[in-house]
Amino acid sequence: MRNSGDGTAGGAPGRSLGEGGPYPLHGSAADPSRETIGYRGPTACAAAGITYRQLDYWARTGLVEPSVRPAYGSGTQRLYSFRDVVVLKIVKRFLDTGVALQNIRAAVQHLRARGVTDLERMTLMSDGATVYECSSPDEVVDLLQGGQGVFGIAVGVVWRDVEAALSQLHGERIDTGETLVGNNPSDELARRRRDRAV
Protein backbone atom coordinates (compact mmCIF):
# COMPACT_ATOMS: atom_id res chain seq x y z
CA MET A 1 0.00 0.00 0.00
CA ARG A 2 1.33 3.44 -0.82
CA ASN A 3 0.57 6.58 1.13
CA SER A 4 0.17 9.77 -0.86
CA GLY A 5 -0.88 11.99 2.02
CA ASP A 6 2.37 13.73 2.79
CA GLY A 7 3.30 14.73 -0.73
CA THR A 8 5.42 11.66 -1.39
CA ALA A 9 4.65 8.19 -2.59
CA GLY A 10 6.28 5.88 -0.11
CA GLY A 11 5.89 2.48 1.43
CA ALA A 12 6.23 -0.93 -0.06
CA PRO A 13 5.11 -1.39 -3.64
CA GLY A 14 1.58 -2.71 -3.99
CA ARG A 15 1.06 -6.18 -5.33
CA SER A 16 -0.41 -6.33 -8.79
CA LEU A 17 -3.46 -8.42 -9.58
CA GLY A 18 -3.55 -11.02 -12.28
CA GLU A 19 -5.51 -10.64 -15.48
CA GLY A 20 -8.68 -11.65 -13.65
CA GLY A 21 -8.50 -8.59 -11.39
CA PRO A 22 -11.64 -6.78 -10.30
CA TYR A 23 -11.34 -3.90 -12.78
CA PRO A 24 -10.11 -5.22 -16.13
CA LEU A 25 -10.25 -2.72 -18.95
CA HIS A 26 -10.79 -5.12 -21.84
CA GLY A 27 -7.45 -4.24 -23.41
CA SER A 28 -8.27 -0.55 -23.71
CA ALA A 29 -5.17 0.53 -21.79
CA ALA A 30 -2.95 -0.86 -24.50
CA ASP A 31 -4.85 0.81 -27.34
CA PRO A 32 -2.11 2.58 -29.36
CA SER A 33 -4.61 4.85 -31.13
CA ARG A 34 -5.47 6.46 -27.77
CA GLU A 35 -2.02 8.10 -27.68
CA THR A 36 -2.71 9.89 -30.96
CA ILE A 37 -5.93 11.55 -29.83
CA GLY A 38 -6.31 14.67 -27.69
CA TYR A 39 -9.37 16.34 -26.22
CA ARG A 40 -10.11 20.06 -25.99
CA GLY A 41 -11.16 21.66 -22.73
CA PRO A 42 -14.95 21.51 -23.19
CA THR A 43 -14.75 17.82 -24.13
CA ALA A 44 -12.51 17.05 -21.15
CA CYS A 45 -14.96 18.90 -18.88
CA ALA A 46 -17.95 16.96 -20.20
CA ALA A 47 -16.23 13.59 -19.79
CA ALA A 48 -14.85 14.37 -16.31
CA GLY A 49 -18.01 16.04 -15.01
CA ILE A 50 -16.37 19.35 -14.13
CA THR A 51 -16.87 22.98 -15.09
CA TYR A 52 -14.60 24.85 -17.47
CA ARG A 53 -13.74 27.21 -14.62
CA GLN A 54 -12.44 24.23 -12.57
CA LEU A 55 -10.46 22.94 -15.55
CA ASP A 56 -8.89 26.33 -16.16
CA TYR A 57 -8.02 26.83 -12.49
CA TRP A 58 -6.49 23.35 -12.15
CA ALA A 59 -4.38 23.92 -15.28
CA ARG A 60 -3.18 27.38 -14.15
CA THR A 61 -2.28 26.13 -10.65
CA GLY A 62 -0.54 23.03 -11.99
CA LEU A 63 -2.92 20.53 -10.36
CA VAL A 64 -3.83 18.85 -13.65
CA GLU A 65 -2.08 20.27 -16.68
CA PRO A 66 -2.76 19.07 -20.22
CA SER A 67 -0.03 16.68 -21.28
CA VAL A 68 -0.67 16.98 -25.04
CA ARG A 69 -0.72 20.74 -25.53
CA PRO A 70 -0.83 23.55 -22.95
CA ALA A 71 -2.37 26.94 -23.69
CA TYR A 72 0.34 29.29 -24.95
CA GLY A 73 -1.73 32.45 -24.73
CA SER A 74 -4.94 33.96 -25.95
CA GLY A 75 -6.60 31.92 -28.66
CA THR A 76 -4.69 28.68 -28.17
CA GLN A 77 -6.54 25.54 -27.12
CA ARG A 78 -5.35 23.17 -24.41
CA LEU A 79 -5.37 19.55 -25.50
CA TYR A 80 -5.77 16.81 -22.88
CA SER A 81 -4.85 13.15 -23.25
CA PHE A 82 -7.22 10.34 -22.31
CA ARG A 83 -5.17 9.73 -19.17
CA ASP A 84 -5.43 13.44 -18.25
CA VAL A 85 -9.23 13.19 -18.43
CA VAL A 86 -9.17 10.14 -16.14
CA VAL A 87 -7.07 12.11 -13.63
CA LEU A 88 -9.49 15.06 -13.89
CA LYS A 89 -12.41 12.79 -12.99
CA ILE A 90 -10.50 11.31 -10.05
CA VAL A 91 -9.66 14.80 -8.75
CA LYS A 92 -13.35 15.73 -9.00
CA ARG A 93 -14.35 12.67 -6.96
CA PHE A 94 -11.76 13.46 -4.29
CA LEU A 95 -12.94 17.07 -4.04
CA ASP A 96 -16.57 15.96 -3.80
CA THR A 97 -15.69 13.81 -0.78
CA GLY A 98 -13.75 16.55 1.01
CA VAL A 99 -10.15 15.42 0.58
CA ALA A 100 -7.69 18.26 1.17
CA LEU A 101 -6.23 19.83 -1.97
CA GLN A 102 -2.66 19.19 -0.75
CA ASN A 103 -3.39 15.45 -0.56
CA ILE A 104 -5.09 15.49 -3.96
CA ARG A 105 -2.03 17.20 -5.45
CA ALA A 106 0.22 14.44 -4.01
CA ALA A 107 -2.12 11.75 -5.36
CA VAL A 108 -2.11 13.35 -8.84
CA GLN A 109 1.70 13.38 -8.91
CA HIS A 110 1.69 9.73 -7.89
CA LEU A 111 -0.85 8.81 -10.60
CA ARG A 112 1.20 10.56 -13.28
CA ALA A 113 4.26 8.52 -12.29
CA ARG A 114 2.46 5.18 -12.61
CA GLY A 115 2.26 3.06 -15.74
CA VAL A 116 -1.01 2.50 -17.56
CA THR A 117 -1.28 -1.14 -16.47
CA ASP A 118 -0.71 -0.06 -12.86
CA LEU A 119 -3.59 2.40 -13.08
CA GLU A 120 -6.12 -0.08 -14.38
CA ARG A 121 -5.75 -2.29 -11.29
CA MET A 122 -5.42 0.46 -8.70
CA THR A 123 -7.88 1.48 -6.02
CA LEU A 124 -7.35 4.81 -4.30
CA MET A 125 -8.59 4.93 -0.72
CA SER A 126 -8.87 7.93 1.55
CA ASP A 127 -9.90 8.62 5.11
CA GLY A 128 -10.33 12.30 4.22
CA ALA A 129 -6.87 13.24 5.44
CA THR A 130 -4.62 10.80 3.59
CA VAL A 131 -4.80 9.11 0.18
CA TYR A 132 -3.60 5.52 -0.13
CA GLU A 133 -2.97 3.34 -3.16
CA CYS A 134 -4.20 -0.23 -2.88
CA SER A 135 -3.32 -2.62 -5.66
CA SER A 136 -4.78 -5.80 -4.18
CA PRO A 137 -7.95 -6.77 -2.31
CA ASP A 138 -5.81 -7.67 0.71
CA GLU A 139 -4.51 -4.12 0.95
CA VAL A 140 -8.07 -2.75 0.82
CA VAL A 141 -9.10 -5.11 3.64
CA ASP A 142 -6.05 -4.12 5.72
CA LEU A 143 -6.97 -0.46 5.37
CA LEU A 144 -10.61 -1.09 6.27
CA GLN A 145 -9.61 -3.02 9.39
CA GLY A 146 -8.02 0.15 10.75
CA GLY A 147 -11.47 1.08 12.05
CA GLN A 148 -11.70 4.49 10.34
CA GLY A 149 -14.28 5.50 7.81
CA VAL A 150 -12.72 5.36 4.34
CA PHE A 151 -13.92 5.61 0.77
CA GLY A 152 -12.39 4.21 -2.37
CA ILE A 153 -12.09 5.07 -6.02
CA ALA A 154 -11.53 2.13 -8.36
CA VAL A 155 -9.44 3.74 -11.09
CA GLY A 156 -10.45 1.06 -13.59
CA VAL A 157 -14.12 1.97 -13.17
CA VAL A 158 -13.34 5.68 -13.63
CA TRP A 159 -11.31 4.73 -16.71
CA ARG A 160 -14.30 2.94 -18.25
CA ASP A 161 -16.64 5.82 -17.38
CA VAL A 162 -14.34 8.28 -19.15
CA GLU A 163 -13.91 5.91 -22.08
CA ALA A 164 -17.70 5.66 -22.51
CA ALA A 165 -18.16 9.44 -22.22
CA LEU A 166 -15.40 10.24 -24.71
CA SER A 167 -16.78 7.76 -27.24
CA GLN A 168 -19.78 10.11 -27.55
CA LEU A 169 -17.69 13.30 -27.84
CA HIS A 170 -15.17 14.83 -30.23
CA GLY A 171 -11.46 14.19 -30.16
CA GLU A 172 -8.62 15.61 -32.21
CA ARG A 173 -5.78 13.79 -33.91
CA ILE A 174 -2.58 15.08 -32.37
CA ASP A 175 -0.52 14.80 -35.55
CA THR A 176 -2.96 16.34 -38.07
CA GLY A 177 -5.43 18.32 -35.97
CA GLU A 178 -8.31 16.49 -37.67
CA THR A 179 -11.51 16.47 -35.61
CA LEU A 180 -12.71 12.98 -34.80
CA VAL A 181 -16.43 12.67 -34.28
CA GLY A 182 -17.64 10.40 -31.50
CA ASN A 183 -20.49 7.95 -31.88
CA ASN A 184 -23.09 10.61 -31.20
CA PRO A 185 -25.79 10.23 -33.86
CA SER A 186 -27.44 13.51 -32.87
CA ASP A 187 -24.41 15.56 -33.94
CA GLU A 188 -25.54 16.24 -37.49
CA LEU A 189 -23.29 19.28 -38.03
CA ALA A 190 -20.13 17.35 -37.12
CA ARG A 191 -21.17 14.48 -39.41
CA ARG A 192 -21.65 16.89 -42.32
CA ARG A 193 -18.24 18.48 -41.73
CA ARG A 194 -16.62 15.06 -41.67
CA ASP A 195 -18.38 14.00 -44.88
CA ARG A 196 -17.39 17.24 -46.61
CA ALA A 197 -13.73 16.77 -45.61
CA VAL A 198 -13.55 13.36 -47.29
C-alpha positions as CSV (number, residue, x, y, z in Angstrom):
1,M,0.0,0.0,0.0
2,R,1.3,3.4,-0.8
3,N,0.6,6.6,1.1
4,S,0.2,9.8,-0.9
5,G,-0.9,12.0,2.0
6,D,2.4,13.7,2.8
7,G,3.3,14.7,-0.7
8,T,5.4,11.7,-1.4
9,A,4.7,8.2,-2.6
10,G,6.3,5.9,-0.1
11,G,5.9,2.5,1.4
12,A,6.2,-0.9,-0.1
13,P,5.1,-1.4,-3.6
14,G,1.6,-2.7,-4.0
15,R,1.1,-6.2,-5.3
16,S,-0.4,-6.3,-8.8
17,L,-3.5,-8.4,-9.6
18,G,-3.6,-11.0,-12.3
19,E,-5.5,-10.6,-15.5
20,G,-8.7,-11.7,-13.7
21,G,-8.5,-8.6,-11.4
22,P,-11.6,-6.8,-10.3
23,Y,-11.3,-3.9,-12.8
24,P,-10.1,-5.2,-16.1
25,L,-10.2,-2.7,-19.0
26,H,-10.8,-5.1,-21.8
27,G,-7.5,-4.2,-23.4
28,S,-8.3,-0.5,-23.7
29,A,-5.2,0.5,-21.8
30,A,-2.9,-0.9,-24.5
31,D,-4.8,0.8,-27.3
32,P,-2.1,2.6,-29.4
33,S,-4.6,4.9,-31.1
34,R,-5.5,6.5,-27.8
35,E,-2.0,8.1,-27.7
36,T,-2.7,9.9,-31.0
37,I,-5.9,11.6,-29.8
38,G,-6.3,14.7,-27.7
39,Y,-9.4,16.3,-26.2
40,R,-10.1,20.1,-26.0
41,G,-11.2,21.7,-22.7
42,P,-15.0,21.5,-23.2
43,T,-14.8,17.8,-24.1
44,A,-12.5,17.0,-21.2
45,C,-15.0,18.9,-18.9
46,A,-17.9,17.0,-20.2
47,A,-16.2,13.6,-19.8
48,A,-14.8,14.4,-16.3
49,G,-18.0,16.0,-15.0
50,I,-16.4,19.4,-14.1
51,T,-16.9,23.0,-15.1
52,Y,-14.6,24.9,-17.5
53,R,-13.7,27.2,-14.6
54,Q,-12.4,24.2,-12.6
55,L,-10.5,22.9,-15.6
56,D,-8.9,26.3,-16.2
57,Y,-8.0,26.8,-12.5
58,W,-6.5,23.4,-12.2
59,A,-4.4,23.9,-15.3
60,R,-3.2,27.4,-14.1
61,T,-2.3,26.1,-10.7
62,G,-0.5,23.0,-12.0
63,L,-2.9,20.5,-10.4
64,V,-3.8,18.8,-13.7
65,E,-2.1,20.3,-16.7
66,P,-2.8,19.1,-20.2
67,S,0.0,16.7,-21.3
68,V,-0.7,17.0,-25.0
69,R,-0.7,20.7,-25.5
70,P,-0.8,23.5,-23.0
71,A,-2.4,26.9,-23.7
72,Y,0.3,29.3,-24.9
73,G,-1.7,32.4,-24.7
74,S,-4.9,34.0,-26.0
75,G,-6.6,31.9,-28.7
76,T,-4.7,28.7,-28.2
77,Q,-6.5,25.5,-27.1
78,R,-5.4,23.2,-24.4
79,L,-5.4,19.5,-25.5
80,Y,-5.8,16.8,-22.9
81,S,-4.8,13.2,-23.2
82,F,-7.2,10.3,-22.3
83,R,-5.2,9.7,-19.2
84,D,-5.4,13.4,-18.2
85,V,-9.2,13.2,-18.4
86,V,-9.2,10.1,-16.1
87,V,-7.1,12.1,-13.6
88,L,-9.5,15.1,-13.9
89,K,-12.4,12.8,-13.0
90,I,-10.5,11.3,-10.0
91,V,-9.7,14.8,-8.7
92,K,-13.3,15.7,-9.0
93,R,-14.3,12.7,-7.0
94,F,-11.8,13.5,-4.3
95,L,-12.9,17.1,-4.0
96,D,-16.6,16.0,-3.8
97,T,-15.7,13.8,-0.8
98,G,-13.8,16.6,1.0
99,V,-10.1,15.4,0.6
100,A,-7.7,18.3,1.2
101,L,-6.2,19.8,-2.0
102,Q,-2.7,19.2,-0.8
103,N,-3.4,15.4,-0.6
104,I,-5.1,15.5,-4.0
105,R,-2.0,17.2,-5.4
106,A,0.2,14.4,-4.0
107,A,-2.1,11.8,-5.4
108,V,-2.1,13.3,-8.8
109,Q,1.7,13.4,-8.9
110,H,1.7,9.7,-7.9
111,L,-0.8,8.8,-10.6
112,R,1.2,10.6,-13.3
113,A,4.3,8.5,-12.3
114,R,2.5,5.2,-12.6
115,G,2.3,3.1,-15.7
116,V,-1.0,2.5,-17.6
117,T,-1.3,-1.1,-16.5
118,D,-0.7,-0.1,-12.9
119,L,-3.6,2.4,-13.1
120,E,-6.1,-0.1,-14.4
121,R,-5.8,-2.3,-11.3
122,M,-5.4,0.5,-8.7
123,T,-7.9,1.5,-6.0
124,L,-7.3,4.8,-4.3
125,M,-8.6,4.9,-0.7
126,S,-8.9,7.9,1.6
127,D,-9.9,8.6,5.1
128,G,-10.3,12.3,4.2
129,A,-6.9,13.2,5.4
130,T,-4.6,10.8,3.6
131,V,-4.8,9.1,0.2
132,Y,-3.6,5.5,-0.1
133,E,-3.0,3.3,-3.2
134,C,-4.2,-0.2,-2.9
135,S,-3.3,-2.6,-5.7
136,S,-4.8,-5.8,-4.2
137,P,-7.9,-6.8,-2.3
138,D,-5.8,-7.7,0.7
139,E,-4.5,-4.1,1.0
140,V,-8.1,-2.7,0.8
141,V,-9.1,-5.1,3.6
142,D,-6.0,-4.1,5.7
143,L,-7.0,-0.5,5.4
144,L,-10.6,-1.1,6.3
145,Q,-9.6,-3.0,9.4
146,G,-8.0,0.1,10.7
147,G,-11.5,1.1,12.0
148,Q,-11.7,4.5,10.3
149,G,-14.3,5.5,7.8
150,V,-12.7,5.4,4.3
151,F,-13.9,5.6,0.8
152,G,-12.4,4.2,-2.4
153,I,-12.1,5.1,-6.0
154,A,-11.5,2.1,-8.4
155,V,-9.4,3.7,-11.1
156,G,-10.5,1.1,-13.6
157,V,-14.1,2.0,-13.2
158,V,-13.3,5.7,-13.6
159,W,-11.3,4.7,-16.7
160,R,-14.3,2.9,-18.3
161,D,-16.6,5.8,-17.4
162,V,-14.3,8.3,-19.1
163,E,-13.9,5.9,-22.1
164,A,-17.7,5.7,-22.5
165,A,-18.2,9.4,-22.2
166,L,-15.4,10.2,-24.7
167,S,-16.8,7.8,-27.2
168,Q,-19.8,10.1,-27.5
169,L,-17.7,13.3,-27.8
170,H,-15.2,14.8,-30.2
171,G,-11.5,14.2,-30.2
172,E,-8.6,15.6,-32.2
173,R,-5.8,13.8,-33.9
174,I,-2.6,15.1,-32.4
175,D,-0.5,14.8,-35.5
176,T,-3.0,16.3,-38.1
177,G,-5.4,18.3,-36.0
178,E,-8.3,16.5,-37.7
179,T,-11.5,16.5,-35.6
180,L,-12.7,13.0,-34.8
181,V,-16.4,12.7,-34.3
182,G,-17.6,10.4,-31.5
183,N,-20.5,7.9,-31.9
184,N,-23.1,10.6,-31.2
185,P,-25.8,10.2,-33.9
186,S,-27.4,13.5,-32.9
187,D,-24.4,15.6,-33.9
188,E,-25.5,16.2,-37.5
189,L,-23.3,19.3,-38.0
190,A,-20.1,17.4,-37.1
191,R,-21.2,14.5,-39.4
192,R,-21.6,16.9,-42.3
193,R,-18.2,18.5,-41.7
194,R,-16.6,15.1,-41.7
195,D,-18.4,14.0,-44.9
196,R,-17.4,17.2,-46.6
197,A,-13.7,16.8,-45.6
198,V,-13.6,13.4,-47.3
